[in-house]
Amino acid sequence: MNVNRRKKLKRLTIYIFLIVYSIIILYPILWSASNSLKTNREIYASPWSLPTQPRWQNYAEAWSGGKIGNCLKNSVIVTLLSIAIIAIIAPMAAYSLARLEFKGKRLIFYLFLGGMFIAPIAALVPLLILLRDLHLVDTYFALIFPYIAYGLSLSILILRSFFVTLPRSLEDAARVDGLSPFKTYWKIMLPLALPALYTVIILQTIFVWNEFLFALVFIRSLDMFTLPRGLMAFRGTYVTMYGPLNAGIIIAALPPIILYIIFSDRIKKGMAIGLQKG
C-alpha cells in the first residue's frame, strides 16, 4: 500500500512540475498573441487583459508596413541554403570520422567539437573583418557561412554517435559486393542514418531561424533583414508600436513551433542518439 502511495505521489509531483513548466513556457506566447490584437493605448492601460476589440489589422501592418513578409522570405532563403549545405557536409564528415581509419582522425574530431565551445560573440569581430574583406557584408552569405560553421559541430557529434553504433558487418558485406567506400556510405549507411539526419535538420533549422546576433551585425540594409532583425524595425526612437511588434513575433514564432510539434518525436530520439557513447 505504501509503495503504491509513493508511486502515485511521485507521479503527481511529476505532473505538477510538467504543468507548471508548460505554463511558464506557453505564457509569453499567449501574452504576445493577446497583445498583438491591441492598440498601444490598450497595452499601456492593461497589458495582462484580453483585447476588448481585436485589432487584426496589426498583422497586416506588421506584414506590409513592417516588411515582415520580406523578412520572412530572407529567413527562408538563408535557412534553406544553410540547412542544405549542413545536411550534405555533416553526414559525410561524421561517417568519415566514425568508420574510416586515417591519421589524425581523433584530432580532427576534437577540432570540430571545439567549435561548440567558441561563443559567437567572441568570434564576432574577426568574422566581421573577414566578411568585410571578402565583400560579403550585407549579403545572404554573410549569414549562411557562419551558420554552417557553427552548425557543423553539433551535427557531426549527433551523426557520428549514430554511425559508430552500426555493425561493421554492413560494410564488410558491401565490400564483398564490390562497393566503394563512398557507395557504401551513400547506398547503405546514409539511409540508415536518416533519423539522426532529420534531427540535425530540425535542430539547425530552429537555430538558424531564430539567430539574431549575426543578423544584427552582418546585415545592414532593411531589404536584407531576416525575421529576428526585422522585428527591431518596430522599435522607434520615441514610440514603439507594440501591437504590430507582437503580431510580428507571432508570425516569426509560428514556423518553428509547427515544425517542432510535427517532428518532436524525431528530435527526442536524435538527442538520445547524440548522448550515446561514441
N, C-alpha and C positions, 0 to 999 in steps of 0.2 A: 504493500500500500504506500509506504514511504517512498519507495523507488518510483512508482507511478506519479506520485505527487511532485517529486523533484523533477521528473521529466516534463510534466505539464508546466511547472513553474519556469523551467529553463526555456521551454517553447514560448511561453507567454512573454518572457523577458526579451527573447529574440524578436518576436512580433512587434512589441512596443518599440524596440530600438529601430526596427525597419520602418515603422510608421512615422516615427519622429524624424528619421533621416530623410524619408521621402518628402515630408512636409518642408524640411529645410531646403531640399533641392528644388522642389516644384514651386515654392512660394515666390522667388524672384521672377520666374517665368510668368506666373499668374498675375503678379503685380504689374509687370511690364505690359501684359496683354490688356489688363484693365485700364491702365493709364494711356495706352495707345488709342483709346477711344474718347479721350477727354481733351478739353482745351487747357491752355496754360493756367487760366484762372481757376478752373475746377481742380487741377492738380495742386496748385498752391493752397486752395481752400481746404480740400480734404483728399490727400494723396492715397488714403487707405480705403476709401469708399468705392463702390461700383459706380460707373458712369450713369448719370441720370438720363441723358440723351446721347446715345453712342454716336461718335463723330467718325464715321467710316472714311470721310474724305482725308483723314490723316494718312491713311495708307496710300491714297492716290497722290497726296502731296509728297510723301516720302519717296514714292516710286518715280515720279516725274521731276518735281521740284528739287528733291534731294539727290536725284540721279542714282537712286538705289538700283534701278534697272540696269544702268550701265555698269555699276559696281558689281552687280550680280554676274554680268557677262564676263567681266575681267576675272572675278573669282573662279568662275567655271573654267576659263581658259587656263589660268595658272594651275589650278588644281588638277585638271585632266592631264596636262603635259607633265607636271611634276610626278604624279602617281604613275603615269605610263612608263616613264623612264626608271623610276624606282622599281616597278614591277618587272622590268626587263633585267636590270643590273643586279638587284638584290638576290634573286634565286640562283643566278649563275655564280655569283661570288660566294654565297652560302654553301652551295654544292661543292665548289672547289675547296673551300676551307674545311668541309666536313668529310669528304670522301676521297679526294685526291691527295697524293703524297708528293710534296716538293719542299725544297729547302726554304726556311723562313716562314712556313705556314702559320705557326703559332704567333710569331711576331706580327705578321700582317693582321691576324685576327684581333690581337690586342690593340693594334693601332686603330682598327675600326671601332672597337669598343671604347677607345679613348675619346672618340668623338661625342659620346654620351655625357662626358664629364666636362665638356667645354661649354660654359654658359654662353648663350647667344650674345648677351651684352658685352662679354669680353672680346668677342670677335667682330664687334660692330664696326669699329673704326678701321681695322685692317681690311675688312670686306668692302667698306665704302671706298677706300683708296683704290683697291684692286678693281672694283667695278667702274670707278671713275676713269681709271687708266685704260680700261677696255671699252670705254664709251657705252656702257650698259646701264648706267643710272637712268631711271625713269623709263625702263622697258620691262616687258614681261620676264626677260631672262635675269633681271636684277633680283627677282624673287625666286624664279624656278631653280637656278643653280644653288643658292643657299638652302632651299627646302630639300633638294635632292641630297646635298651633303649631310644635312642634319638628320634626314630620314633614313639614310642607309644604315646607320649604326644599329638602331633598334630592329630594323627589318632583317638585317643579316643575322642578328642574335636569335630572333624567333625562328627564322628559316633554317639556320644551321642546327639549332636544337632539335628541329624536326628531322632533318636529314640523317643525323647521327643515330637516330632510333631505328632506321630502316635496316633490314638484314642485308649482309654482304652477298648472300646467295642471289639476290636480284641482279647485281652487277656481274657476278660470275656467270649466270645464265645468259645475260646479254652479251658478254664477251665470247662465250661459246658460239652464240648465234652470229658472231661477226660484227657486232655493233661497235662503232667508235665511242670514245668517252662522251662526245657531245650528243650523239644519237641516243646513248643510254640515258643521259640527262633529259633530253627532250621528249623521248617516247615513253620512258618508264618512270624516272624519278620525279620529274616535274608534275605529271598528272597526280601522283600520289601525294605531292606536297601542296595541292591546291587549297585544302582547308587552311593551312598556315598562310598561304599567299593571300587568300581572301581576307584573313585577319589583318595582315600587314596593310593591305589596300585600305581597309576601313579605318584603321588607326591613323594612318598617314593622311587620309582624306580629312578626318576631323582636325588633325593638327594644322594642315595647310589652310583649310577653310577658315580657321579661327585665328591664325597668326597675325599679330599686329605690329610688333616691334620692327621687323624688317620692312614691312609695308610703309611704316611711318617715316623711316629714314631713307629708304632707297627709291621711293616713288614721290614725285614732286607735283605732277600735273593732275588736275581733277579728273580728266578723262581716263587716267590710268589707275585710279584708286580701286582697290579691292573693297569688299564689304566692310571689314573692321575699320579700315581707314576712312571709307566713305561716311560712316556714321558720325565721324568727327565734324562733318560739314554742318550738322545741325547745331553745333555749339558755337554761338556767336560771341562777339566781344562783350555785348551788353545784355543780349537776350538769347536764351536757349529755348528752342521750340521742342518742349518735352513730349508733346503728343506725337508728332511725326518721328521724333527720335526713337520713342518706344515702339512705334509701328515698324521702323527700320530694323530695330533689334529683333522683333518677332519674325520679320521676313528673313533676316540673316540666320536666325536660330533654327528655323523650321527644317531646312535640308539635312543638317547633321543629326537632328533629333529623329527625323523619319528614318534616316539611314541606320541609326543605332537601334531603333525599335525593330526594324526588319532583320538586322543581322546581329542582334545581341548575343544569340547563342554561339555564333561563329567567333565573336570577339572573346567570349569567355573561354571557349575551347582553345583558341590561339594563345591566349595569355597563359593558360595552363601548360601548353606546349613550351612556351618561352621560359617557364620556370623549371622545366625538367633539367636534369644534369646533362650537359653536353660534353 
